[in-house]
Each structure stands twice: as structure tokens, then as C-alpha cells.
Amino acid sequence: MTIKTILSQETPDATECYKHWIFWMTYEQSAYRIWQLKKYKSSYKYIKYFRQGVISVGFTDIGLEDVMSSLPPCGKIIQEPGYVKIPVAEDRECGDFIRWKESFREKNTGQVIEKRLLAFPLEKKSPMEAYVFFQKTTIRADKALFYPSILYMTSTQLPAYKAGYDLLLDLYALTKQMDRDYKFTLGKK
């Protein structure tokens, strides 16, 4: 079963569990109910095809039995191979679910990346370590651009990136002039 089919079948009046390999998975509002009830680890994945993120919670067969006994059913539980549907009272906490889902999207915001940049001890790192750090930070920023309303580059941020890149080039120029004997000892400091 594809994620598209699963999301199209999602209803607010039932918790639906799908078998994927050895795990049971719930998505979106079903995942929110399970997370509220059991605090299982939830994960957020952005799907380009839908241009939206999908939250899922996974658990084992024992976890499914625990969930089935913990959720108060409001009707007959449907059990088929690889699929379980547990009817529940209509979810009136839709706003809570939306806020919960939004909290996942805010993990890679510009403020987090800015804090990482400011906390990076540039004076204690080698040019290669600085390059790798800036490369990883750039990749995170690019990934954040896929999410709506998160970290868009503005013309005011361009000087900071230019200054960081110029600093990196200067560090490479300084270490290039060092003798080979010192490059990996003093140059690293």
C-alpha cells in the first residue's frame, strides 16, 4: 500500500495501523493519538510528491496489542492481515494535532542554523573542519527551503554568507603557505 493511499484513507474517527515489515505504522492523526497515549517516538518526513510532511509512529506487535487495549474503542475493531482499524470517538482536538505537526517543521528553522553558526568555535578548528561544518549547515539550510514558511534567503543574509566564504578562503591561503611540517600541527590549532 502506498503512502498516497494511506493518507487518502485517513479519517478522524479511527486509528488506523498498517503493517510494514515487522513494524506497525500509524500516520498523521492516528500517529498523534498513539503518541499522546504511549509517547512512542514519532518521525517527520517531507514527501516532495505531496509537497507536505507526513508524521508517522511505529511499534511492534506487542505495541499494537498494548495500543488496542489502551484505546477506548467506539465500535467494532477491524482486523485484516497487515491492517487494523480501531474506531474512536471523533477527534475534537484537531488544533492540537496541527500544532504538534507544526512543531516538527520548526526544527530546521533559520534561528537554529543561526545559533549553530554563532556557537561554532572557528578559532579552534582547522580549515577543513570549518569547511565541513559550513557545508553541512548549507545542506541543512537547503533542506529547510523545501518546507513552506521556513528559512528563505533574503538579500540581507547574503553579506554574512559572503563574509563566511571569504574567511574560509583566507584560512586556506594561510595554511597553504605553511611548511609541511607545521601544517598538520600548528596549522590545525
ABEGO torsion letter per residue (X at the ends): XBAAAAAAABBAABBBBBBBEABBBBBEAAAAAAAAAAGBBBBBBBBAAAGBBBBBBBBBAAAAAAAAAABBBAEBBBBBBGBBBBBBBBBAAAAAAAAAAAAAAAAABAAAAAAAAAABBAAABBAAAAAAAAAAAAAAAAAAAABBGBGBBBAAAAAAAAAAAAAAAAAAAAAAABBAAAAAAAAAX
